[in-house]
Amino acid sequence: MSGFFDYPSEQEPDSEHGLPGFLNDRGEDDWGMLLDHAETLLFRPGDKVLRAGTQDRALYLLVDGWLRAPSGVIHPITTVGEGAFLDGAPRAVDVEAMSDGEVMRLSYEAFESLSARNPALARHILLDLGRILSARLRAGDDHTPGWTG
């Protein structure tokens, strides 16, 4: 029987861009369920994938292509838009496509539906988002307000 705070026994390898991987330890069934709840969006160079100030409580998974944010270039495969997804606040920055590519968009409502069907997968999504955000904060400067590491 698995408990709420069961974690993978081994640390997941970092992706090529130094961030923890997103759902690296999940199998085909979990990825299939995630795909069933997400929509695929294609983008072209210059497209705004995220717009500052918009109300869009969704998580994006960059599957293919390159994006540019004020913090730098975003490489696949990683998440984008975690803050607005988690707290419901408007988007903080513009994120623009640098190439043709693809993102998976998981709305908050779809996440709630997925959570009801597969709480373990939802827990893994949230834990991975926490690891990714923590890695980004650790990689940033020492002037992040309130960050204690």
CNS distance restraints for C-alpha pairs under 8 A (distance, minus, plus):
assign (resid   2 and name CA) (resid   6 and name CA) 6.47 0.50 0.50
assign (resid   4 and name CA) (resid 120 and name CA) 7.70 0.50 0.50
assign (resid   8 and name CA) (resid  25 and name CA) 7.50 0.50 0.50
assign (resid  12 and name CA) (resid  20 and name CA) 7.04 0.50 0.50
assign (resid  12 and name CA) (resid  21 and name CA) 7.01 0.50 0.50
assign (resid  12 and name CA) (resid  24 and name CA) 7.04 0.50 0.50
assign (resid  12 and name CA) (resid  25 and name CA) 7.54 0.50 0.50
assign (resid  13 and name CA) (resid  20 and name CA) 6.83 0.50 0.50
assign (resid  13 and name CA) (resid  21 and name CA) 7.06 0.50 0.50
assign (resid  14 and name CA) (resid  18 and name CA) 5.44 0.50 0.50
assign (resid  14 and name CA) (resid  19 and name CA) 5.51 0.50 0.50
assign (resid  14 and name CA) (resid  20 and name CA) 4.59 0.50 0.50
assign (resid  14 and name CA) (resid  21 and name CA) 5.86 0.50 0.50
assign (resid  15 and name CA) (resid  19 and name CA) 5.65 0.50 0.50
assign (resid  15 and name CA) (resid  20 and name CA) 5.97 0.50 0.50
assign (resid  15 and name CA) (resid  21 and name CA) 5.53 0.50 0.50
assign (resid  17 and name CA) (resid  75 and name CA) 6.92 0.50 0.50
assign (resid  19 and name CA) (resid  78 and name CA) 7.95 0.50 0.50
assign (resid  19 and name CA) (resid 132 and name CA) 6.10 0.50 0.50
assign (resid  19 and name CA) (resid 135 and name CA) 6.25 0.50 0.50
assign (resid  19 and name CA) (resid 136 and name CA) 7.36 0.50 0.50
assign (resid  20 and name CA) (resid 128 and name CA) 7.64 0.50 0.50
assign (resid  20 and name CA) (resid 131 and name CA) 6.58 0.50 0.50
assign (resid  20 and name CA) (resid 132 and name CA) 5.65 0.50 0.50
assign (resid  20 and name CA) (resid 135 and name CA) 7.27 0.50 0.50
assign (resid  21 and name CA) (resid  77 and name CA) 7.69 0.50 0.50
assign (resid  21 and name CA) (resid  78 and name CA) 6.99 0.50 0.50
assign (resid  21 and name CA) (resid 128 and name CA) 7.56 0.50 0.50
assign (resid  21 and name CA) (resid 132 and name CA) 7.70 0.50 0.50
assign (resid  22 and name CA) (resid  77 and name CA) 7.64 0.50 0.50
assign (resid  22 and name CA) (resid  78 and name CA) 6.35 0.50 0.50
assign (resid  22 and name CA) (resid  79 and name CA) 7.37 0.50 0.50
assign (resid  22 and name CA) (resid 125 and name CA) 7.61 0.50 0.50
assign (resid  22 and name CA) (resid 128 and name CA) 5.85 0.50 0.50
assign (resid  22 and name CA) (resid 129 and name CA) 7.56 0.50 0.50
assign (resid  22 and name CA) (resid 132 and name CA) 7.92 0.50 0.50
assign (resid  23 and name CA) (resid 124 and name CA) 6.95 0.50 0.50
assign (resid  23 and name CA) (resid 125 and name CA) 6.79 0.50 0.50
assign (resid  23 and name CA) (resid 128 and name CA) 6.75 0.50 0.50
assign (resid  26 and name CA) (resid  30 and name CA) 6.03 0.50 0.50
assign (resid  26 and name CA) (resid  31 and name CA) 6.94 0.50 0.50
assign (resid  27 and name CA) (resid  31 and name CA) 6.38 0.50 0.50
assign (resid  28 and name CA) (resid  32 and name CA) 5.85 0.50 0.50
assign (resid  29 and name CA) (resid  33 and name CA) 6.22 0.50 0.50
assign (resid  30 and name CA) (resid  34 and name CA) 6.20 0.50 0.50
assign (resid  30 and name CA) (resid 121 and name CA) 6.64 0.50 0.50
assign (resid  31 and name CA) (resid  35 and name CA) 6.10 0.50 0.50
assign (resid  32 and name CA) (resid  36 and name CA) 6.12 0.50 0.50
assign (resid  33 and name CA) (resid  37 and name CA) 6.47 0.50 0.50
assign (resid  33 and name CA) (resid 114 and name CA) 7.50 0.50 0.50
assign (resid  34 and name CA) (resid  38 and name CA) 6.15 0.50 0.50
assign (resid  34 and name CA) (resid 114 and name CA) 7.45 0.50 0.50
assign (resid  35 and name CA) (resid  39 and name CA) 7.27 0.50 0.50
assign (resid  35 and name CA) (resid 104 and name CA) 7.89 0.50 0.50
assign (resid  37 and name CA) (resid 106 and name CA) 6.67 0.50 0.50
assign (resid  37 and name CA) (resid 110 and name CA) 5.57 0.50 0.50
assign (resid  37 and name CA) (resid 111 and name CA) 7.29 0.50 0.50
assign (resid  37 and name CA) (resid 113 and name CA) 7.93 0.50 0.50
assign (resid  37 and name CA) (resid 114 and name CA) 6.76 0.50 0.50
assign (resid  38 and name CA) (resid 104 and name CA) 5.97 0.50 0.50
assign (resid  38 and name CA) (resid 105 and name CA) 5.32 0.50 0.50
assign (resid  38 and name CA) (resid 106 and name CA) 4.59 0.50 0.50
assign (resid  38 and name CA) (resid 107 and name CA) 7.22 0.50 0.50
assign (resid  38 and name CA) (resid 110 and name CA) 7.12 0.50 0.50
assign (resid  39 and name CA) (resid 104 and name CA) 5.56 0.50 0.50
assign (resid  39 and name CA) (resid 105 and name CA) 5.21 0.50 0.50
assign (resid  39 and name CA) (resid 106 and name CA) 6.72 0.50 0.50
assign (resid  40 and name CA) (resid 102 and name CA) 6.91 0.50 0.50
assign (resid  40 and name CA) (resid 103 and name CA) 5.90 0.50 0.50
assign (resid  40 and name CA) (resid 104 and name CA) 4.58 0.50 0.50
assign (resid  40 and name CA) (resid 105 and name CA) 6.28 0.50 0.50
assign (resid  41 and name CA) (resid 102 and name CA) 5.69 0.50 0.50
assign (resid  41 and name CA) (resid 103 and name CA) 5.35 0.50 0.50
assign (resid  41 and name CA) (resid 104 and name CA) 6.19 0.50 0.50
assign (resid  41 and name CA) (resid 105 and name CA) 7.11 0.50 0.50
assign (resid  42 and name CA) (resid 100 and name CA) 7.47 0.50 0.50
assign (resid  42 and name CA) (resid 101 and name CA) 5.75 0.50 0.50
assign (resid  42 and name CA) (resid 102 and name CA) 4.48 0.50 0.50
assign (resid  42 and name CA) (resid 103 and name CA) 6.49 0.50 0.50
assign (resid  43 and name CA) (resid  47 and name CA) 6.17 0.50 0.50
assign (resid  43 and name CA) (resid  49 and name CA) 7.36 0.50 0.50
assign (resid  43 and name CA) (resid  97 and name CA) 6.74 0.50 0.50
assign (resid  43 and name CA) (resid  99 and name CA) 7.75 0.50 0.50
assign (resid  43 and name CA) (resid 100 and name CA) 5.55 0.50 0.50
assign (resid  43 and name CA) (resid 101 and name CA) 5.30 0.50 0.50
assign (resid  43 and name CA) (resid 102 and name CA) 6.08 0.50 0.50
assign (resid  43 and name CA) (resid 103 and name CA) 7.99 0.50 0.50
assign (resid  44 and name CA) (resid  97 and name CA) 6.27 0.50 0.50
assign (resid  44 and name CA) (resid  98 and name CA) 7.52 0.50 0.50
assign (resid  44 and name CA) (resid  99 and name CA) 5.78 0.50 0.50
assign (resid  44 and name CA) (resid 100 and name CA) 4.29 0.50 0.50
assign (resid  44 and name CA) (resid 101 and name CA) 6.55 0.50 0.50
assign (resid  45 and name CA) (resid  96 and name CA) 7.67 0.50 0.50
assign (resid  45 and name CA) (resid  97 and name CA) 4.88 0.50 0.50
assign (resid  45 and name CA) (resid  98 and name CA) 4.74 0.50 0.50
assign (resid  45 and name CA) (resid  99 and name CA) 4.47 0.50 0.50
assign (resid  45 and name CA) (resid 100 and name CA) 5.74 0.50 0.50
assign (resid  46 and name CA) (resid  96 and name CA) 5.91 0.50 0.50
assign (resid  46 and name CA) (resid  97 and name CA) 5.23 0.50 0.50
assign (resid  46 and name CA) (resid  98 and name CA) 6.25 0.50 0.50
assign (resid  46 and name CA) (resid  99 and name CA) 7.80 0.50 0.50
assign (resid  47 and name CA) (resid  96 and name CA) 5.65 0.50 0.50
assign (resid  47 and name CA) (resid  97 and name CA) 5.31 0.50 0.50
assign (resid  48 and name CA) (resid  94 and name CA) 6.76 0.50 0.50
assign (resid  48 and name CA) (resid  95 and name CA) 5.83 0.50 0.50
assign (resid  48 and name CA) (resid  96 and name CA) 4.46 0.50 0.50
assign (resid  48 and name CA) (resid  97 and name CA) 6.35 0.50 0.50
assign (resid  49 and name CA) (resid  94 and name CA) 7.60 0.50 0.50
assign (resid  49 and name CA) (resid  95 and name CA) 5.57 0.50 0.50
assign (resid  49 and name CA) (resid  96 and name CA) 5.62 0.50 0.50
assign (resid  49 and name CA) (resid  97 and name CA) 6.58 0.50 0.50
assign (resid  50 and name CA) (resid  81 and name CA) 7.67 0.50 0.50
assign (resid  50 and name CA) (resid  91 and name CA) 7.21 0.50 0.50
assign (resid  50 and name CA) (resid  93 and name CA) 7.29 0.50 0.50
assign (resid  50 and name CA) (resid  94 and name CA) 5.30 0.50 0.50
assign (resid  50 and name CA) (resid  95 and name CA) 4.93 0.50 0.50
assign (resid  50 and name CA) (resid  96 and name CA) 7.07 0.50 0.50
assign (resid  51 and name CA) (resid  91 and name CA) 6.39 0.50 0.50
assign (resid  51 and name CA) (resid  92 and name CA) 7.91 0.50 0.50
assign (resid  51 and name CA) (resid  93 and name CA) 6.30 0.50 0.50
assign (resid  51 and name CA) (resid  94 and name CA) 4.47 0.50 0.50
assign (resid  51 and name CA) (resid  95 and name CA) 6.61 0.50 0.50
assign (resid  52 and name CA) (resid  90 and name CA) 7.13 0.50 0.50
assign (resid  52 and name CA) (resid  91 and name CA) 4.71 0.50 0.50
assign (resid  52 and name CA) (resid  92 and name CA) 4.95 0.50 0.50
assign (resid  52 and name CA) (resid  93 and name CA) 4.28 0.50 0.50
assign (resid  52 and name CA) (resid  94 and name CA) 4.88 0.50 0.50
assign (resid  53 and name CA) (resid  90 and name CA) 5.02 0.50 0.50
assign (resid  53 and name CA) (resid  91 and name CA) 5.01 0.50 0.50
assign (resid  53 and name CA) (resid  92 and name CA) 6.23 0.50 0.50
assign (resid  53 and name CA) (resid  93 and name CA) 7.53 0.50 0.50
assign (resid  54 and name CA) (resid  90 and name CA) 5.20 0.50 0.50
assign (resid  54 and name CA) (resid  91 and name CA) 5.45 0.50 0.50
assign (resid  55 and name CA) (resid  88 and name CA) 7.64 0.50 0.50
assign (resid  55 and name CA) (resid  89 and name CA) 6.89 0.50 0.50
assign (resid  55 and name CA) (resid  90 and name CA) 4.55 0.50 0.50
assign (resid  55 and name CA) (resid  91 and name CA) 6.41 0.50 0.50
assign (resid  56 and name CA) (resid  84 and name CA) 6.98 0.50 0.50
assign (resid  56 and name CA) (resid  85 and name CA) 7.63 0.50 0.50
assign (resid  56 and name CA) (resid  88 and name CA) 7.70 0.50 0.50
assign (resid  56 and name CA) (resid  90 and name CA) 6.70 0.50 0.50
assign (resid  56 and name CA) (resid  91 and name CA) 6.96 0.50 0.50
assign (resid  57 and name CA) (resid  84 and name CA) 5.42 0.50 0.50
assign (resid  57 and name CA) (resid  85 and name CA) 4.53 0.50 0.50
assign (resid  57 and name CA) (resid  86 and name CA) 7.67 0.50 0.50
assign (resid  57 and name CA) (resid  88 and name CA) 5.49 0.50 0.50
assign (resid  57 and name CA) (resid  89 and name CA) 7.67 0.50 0.50
assign (resid  57 and name CA) (resid  90 and name CA) 7.87 0.50 0.50
assign (resid  57 and name CA) (resid 107 and name CA) 6.22 0.50 0.50
assign (resid  57 and name CA) (resid 108 and name CA) 5.74 0.50 0.50
assign (resid  58 and name CA) (resid  81 and name CA) 7.08 0.50 0.50
assign (resid  58 and name CA) (resid  82 and name CA) 7.83 0.50 0.50
assign (resid  58 and name CA) (resid  84 and name CA) 7.02 0.50 0.50
assign (resid  58 and name CA) (resid  85 and name CA) 4.89 0.50 0.50
assign (resid  58 and name CA) (resid 105 and name CA) 6.41 0.50 0.50
assign (resid  58 and name CA) (resid 106 and name CA) 5.41 0.50 0.50
assign (resid  58 and name CA) (resid 107 and name CA) 4.10 0.50 0.50
assign (resid  58 and name CA) (resid 108 and name CA) 5.40 0.50 0.50
assign (resid  59 and name CA) (resid  79 and name CA) 7.02 0.50 0.50
assign (resid  59 and name CA) (resid  80 and name CA) 6.38 0.50 0.50
assign (resid  59 and name CA) (resid  81 and name CA) 5.50 0.50 0.50
assign (resid  59 and name CA) (resid  82 and name CA) 5.77 0.50 0.50
assign (resid  59 and name CA) (resid  84 and name CA) 7.92 0.50 0.50
assign (resid  59 and name CA) (resid  85 and name CA) 5.47 0.50 0.50
assign (resid  59 and name CA) (resid 105 and name CA) 5.81 0.50 0.50
assign (resid  59 and name CA) (resid 106 and name CA) 5.13 0.50 0.50
assign (resid  59 and name CA) (resid 107 and name CA) 6.34 0.50 0.50
assign (resid  59 and name CA) (resid 108 and name CA) 7.54 0.50 0.50
assign (resid  60 and name CA) (resid  79 and name CA) 5.56 0.50 0.50
assign (resid  60 and name CA) (resid  80 and name CA) 4.99 0.50 0.50
assign (resid  60 and name CA) (resid  81 and name CA) 6.13 0.50 0.50
assign (resid  60 and name CA) (resid  82 and name CA) 7.77 0.50 0.50
assign (resid  60 and name CA) (resid 103 and name CA) 6.10 0.50 0.50
assign (resid  60 and name CA) (resid 104 and name CA) 5.52 0.50 0.50
assign (resid  60 and name CA) (resid 105 and name CA) 4.61 0.50 0.50
assign (resid  60 and name CA) (resid 106 and name CA) 6.28 0.50 0.50
assign (resid  61 and name CA) (resid  77 and name CA) 6.92 0.50 0.50
assign (resid  61 and name CA) (resid  78 and name CA) 5.67 0.50 0.50
assign (resid  61 and name CA) (resid  79 and name CA) 4.40 0.50 0.50
assign (resid  61 and name CA) (resid  80 and name CA) 6.09 0.50 0.50
assign (resid  61 and name CA) (resid 103 and name CA) 5.31 0.50 0.50
assign (resid  61 and name CA) (resid 104 and name CA) 5.05 0.50 0.50
assign (resid  61 and name CA) (resid 105 and name CA) 6.60 0.50 0.50
assign (resid  62 and name CA) (resid  75 and name CA) 7.46 0.50 0.50
assign (resid  62 and name CA) (resid  76 and name CA) 5.22 0.50 0.50
assign (resid  62 and name CA) (resid  77 and name CA) 5.35 0.50 0.50
assign (resid  62 and name CA) (resid  78 and name CA) 5.45 0.50 0.50
assign (resid  62 and name CA) (resid  79 and name CA) 6.01 0.50 0.50
assign (resid  62 and name CA) (resid  80 and name CA) 6.98 0.50 0.50
assign (resid  62 and name CA) (resid 102 and name CA) 6.37 0.50 0.50
assign (resid  62 and name CA) (resid 103 and name CA) 4.52 0.50 0.50
assign (resid  62 and name CA) (resid 104 and name CA) 6.68 0.50 0.50
assign (resid  63 and name CA) (resid  76 and name CA) 5.43 0.50 0.50
assign (resid  63 and name CA) (resid  77 and name CA) 5.22 0.50 0.50
assign (resid  63 and name CA) (resid  78 and name CA) 7.42 0.50 0.50
assign (resid  63 and name CA) (resid 101 and name CA) 7.42 0.50 0.50
assign (resid  63 and name CA) (resid 102 and name CA) 5.52 0.50 0.50
assign (resid  63 and name CA) (resid 103 and name CA) 5.32 0.50 0.50
assign (resid  63 and name CA) (resid 104 and name CA) 7.03 0.50 0.50
assign (resid  64 and name CA) (resid  76 and name CA) 5.65 0.50 0.50
assign (resid  64 and name CA) (resid  77 and name CA) 7.12 0.50 0.50
assign (resid  64 and name CA) (resid 100 and name CA) 7.94 0.50 0.50
assign (resid  64 and name CA) (resid 101 and name CA) 4.79 0.50 0.50
assign (resid  64 and name CA) (resid 102 and name CA) 5.04 0.50 0.50
assign (resid  64 and name CA) (resid 103 and name CA) 6.98 0.50 0.50
assign (resid  65 and name CA) (resid  75 and name CA) 7.18 0.50 0.50
assign (resid  65 and name CA) (resid  76 and name CA) 6.59 0.50 0.50
assign (resid  65 and name CA) (resid  97 and name CA) 7.76 0.50 0.50
assign (resid  65 and name CA) (resid  98 and name CA) 7.47 0.50 0.50
assign (resid  65 and name CA) (resid  99 and name CA) 5.60 0.50 0.50
assign (resid  65 and name CA) (resid 100 and name CA) 5.74 0.50 0.50
assign (resid  65 and name CA) (resid 101 and name CA) 4.08 0.50 0.50
assign (resid  65 and name CA) (resid 102 and name CA) 6.52 0.50 0.50
assign (resid  66 and name CA) (resid  73 and name CA) 6.89 0.50 0.50
assign (resid  66 and name CA) (resid  74 and name CA) 5.83 0.50 0.50
assign (resid  66 and name CA) (resid  75 and name CA) 5.45 0.50 0.50
assign (resid  66 and name CA) (resid  76 and name CA) 6.91 0.50 0.50
assign (resid  66 and name CA) (resid  97 and name CA) 6.18 0.50 0.50
assign (resid  66 and name CA) (resid  98 and name CA) 5.37 0.50 0.50
assign (resid  66 and name CA) (resid  99 and name CA) 5.69 0.50 0.50
assign (resid  66 and name CA) (resid 100 and name CA) 7.75 0.50 0.50
assign (resid  66 and name CA) (resid 101 and name CA) 7.03 0.50 0.50
assign (resid  67 and name CA) (resid  73 and name CA) 5.75 0.50 0.50
assign (resid  67 and name CA) (resid  74 and name CA) 4.97 0.50 0.50
assign (resid  67 and name CA) (resid  75 and name CA) 6.92 0.50 0.50
assign (resid  67 and name CA) (resid  95 and name CA) 6.50 0.50 0.50
assign (resid  67 and name CA) (resid  96 and name CA) 5.53 0.50 0.50
assign (resid  67 and name CA) (resid  97 and name CA) 4.47 0.50 0.50
assign (resid  67 and name CA) (resid  98 and name CA) 5.26 0.50 0.50
assign (resid  67 and name CA) (resid  99 and name CA) 7.37 0.50 0.50
assign (resid  68 and name CA) (resid  72 and name CA) 5.77 0.50 0.50
assign (resid  68 and name CA) (resid  73 and name CA) 4.55 0.50 0.50
assign (resid  68 and name CA) (resid  74 and name CA) 5.93 0.50 0.50
assign (resid  68 and name CA) (resid  95 and name CA) 5.60 0.50 0.50
assign (resid  68 and name CA) (resid  96 and name CA) 5.22 0.50 0.50
assign (resid  68 and name CA) (resid  97 and name CA) 6.28 0.50 0.50
assign (resid  68 and name CA) (resid  98 and name CA) 6.46 0.50 0.50
assign (resid  69 and name CA) (resid  73 and name CA) 6.24 0.50 0.50
assign (resid  69 and name CA) (resid  74 and name CA) 7.15 0.50 0.50
assign (resid  69 and name CA) (resid  93 and name CA) 7.21 0.50 0.50
assign (resid  69 and name CA) (resid  94 and name CA) 6.43 0.50 0.50
assign (resid  69 and name CA) (resid  95 and name CA) 4.72 0.50 0.50
assign (resid  69 and name CA) (resid  96 and name CA) 6.67 0.50 0.50
assign (resid  70 and name CA) (resid  93 and name CA) 7.24 0.50 0.50
assign (resid  70 and name CA) (resid  94 and name CA) 7.68 0.50 0.50
assign (resid  70 and name CA) (resid  95 and name CA) 7.72 0.50 0.50
assign (resid  74 and name CA) (resid  78 and name CA) 7.82 0.50 0.50
assign (resid  79 and name CA) (resid 129 and name CA) 7.83 0.50 0.50
assign (resid  81 and name CA) (resid  85 and name CA) 6.40 0.50 0.50
assign (resid  81 and name CA) (resid  91 and name CA) 7.44 0.50 0.50
assign (resid  82 and name CA) (resid  86 and name CA) 6.07 0.50 0.50
assign (resid  82 and name CA) (resid 129 and name CA) 7.07 0.50 0.50
assign (resid  82 and name CA) (resid 133 and name CA) 7.94 0.50 0.50
assign (resid  83 and name CA) (resid  87 and name CA) 6.04 0.50 0.50
assign (resid  83 and name CA) (resid  88 and name CA) 7.66 0.50 0.50
assign (resid  83 and name CA) (resid  89 and name CA) 7.62 0.50 0.50
assign (resid  83 and name CA) (resid  91 and name CA) 7.81 0.50 0.50
assign (resid  84 and name CA) (resid  88 and name CA) 4.82 0.50 0.50
assign (resid  84 and name CA) (resid  89 and name CA) 5.11 0.50 0.50
assign (resid  84 and name CA) (resid  90 and name CA) 6.07 0.50 0.50
assign (resid  84 and name CA) (resid  91 and name CA) 5.79 0.50 0.50
assign (resid  84 and name CA) (resid  92 and name CA) 7.86 0.50 0.50
assign (resid  85 and name CA) (resid 107 and name CA) 7.89 0.50 0.50
assign (resid  85 and name CA) (resid 108 and name CA) 6.59 0.50 0.50
assign (resid  97 and name CA) (resid 101 and name CA) 7.79 0.50 0.50
assign (resid 106 and name CA) (resid 110 and name CA) 6.17 0.50 0.50
assign (resid 106 and name CA) (resid 111 and name CA) 6.44 0.50 0.50
assign (resid 107 and name CA) (resid 111 and name CA) 6.19 0.50 0.50
assign (resid 108 and name CA) (resid 112 and name CA) 6.23 0.50 0.50
assign (resid 109 and name CA) (resid 113 and name CA) 6.36 0.50 0.50
assign (resid 110 and name CA) (resid 114 and name CA) 6.10 0.50 0.50
assign (resid 111 and name CA) (resid 115 and name CA) 5.95 0.50 0.50
assign (resid 111 and name CA) (resid 122 and name CA) 7.43 0.50 0.50
assign (resid 112 and name CA) (resid 116 and name CA) 6.33 0.50 0.50
assign (resid 113 and name CA) (resid 117 and name CA) 6.51 0.50 0.50
assign (resid 114 and name CA) (resid 118 and name CA) 5.85 0.50 0.50
assign (resid 114 and name CA) (resid 119 and name CA) 7.50 0.50 0.50
assign (resid 114 and name CA) (resid 122 and name CA) 6.90 0.50 0.50
assign (resid 115 and name CA) (resid 119 and name CA) 4.69 0.50 0.50
assign (resid 115 and name CA) (resid 120 and name CA) 7.83 0.50 0.50
assign (resid 115 and name CA) (resid 121 and name CA) 7.23 0.50 0.50
assign (resid 115 and name CA) (resid 122 and name CA) 5.07 0.50 0.50
assign (resid 118 and name CA) (resid 122 and name CA) 6.50 0.50 0.50
assign (resid 119 and name CA) (resid 123 and name CA) 6.12 0.50 0.50
assign (resid 120 and name CA) (resid 124 and name CA) 6.32 0.50 0.50
assign (resid 121 and name CA) (resid 125 and name CA) 6.21 0.50 0.50
assign (resid 122 and name CA) (resid 126 and name CA) 6.30 0.50 0.50
assign (resid 123 and name CA) (resid 127 and name CA) 6.10 0.50 0.50
assign (resid 124 and name CA) (resid 128 and name CA) 5.97 0.50 0.50
assign (resid 125 and name CA) (resid 129 and name CA) 6.16 0.50 0.50
assign (resid 126 and name CA) (resid 130 and name CA) 6.21 0.50 0.50
assign (resid 127 and name CA) (resid 131 and name CA) 6.29 0.50 0.50
assign (resid 128 and name CA) (resid 132 and name CA) 6.11 0.50 0.50
assign (resid 129 and name CA) (resid 133 and name CA) 6.06 0.50 0.50
assign (resid 130 and name CA) (resid 134 and name CA) 5.99 0.50 0.50
assign (resid 131 and name CA) (resid 135 and name CA) 6.11 0.50 0.50
assign (resid 132 and name CA) (resid 136 and name CA) 6.26 0.50 0.50
assign (resid 133 and name CA) (resid 137 and name CA) 6.20 0.50 0.50
assign (resid 134 and name CA) (resid 138 and name CA) 6.11 0.50 0.50
assign (resid 134 and name CA) (resid 149 and name CA) 7.97 0.50 0.50
assign (resid 135 and name CA) (resid 139 and name CA) 6.12 0.50 0.50
assign (resid 136 and name CA) (resid 140 and name CA) 6.23 0.50 0.50
assign (resid 137 and name CA) (resid 141 and name CA) 7.76 0.50 0.50
assign (resid 137 and name CA) (resid 144 and name CA) 7.65 0.50 0.50
assign (resid 137 and name CA) (resid 147 and name CA) 7.77 0.50 0.50
assign (resid 138 and name CA) (resid 149 and name CA) 6.90 0.50 0.50
assign (resid 140 and name CA) (resid 144 and name CA) 7.74 0.50 0.50
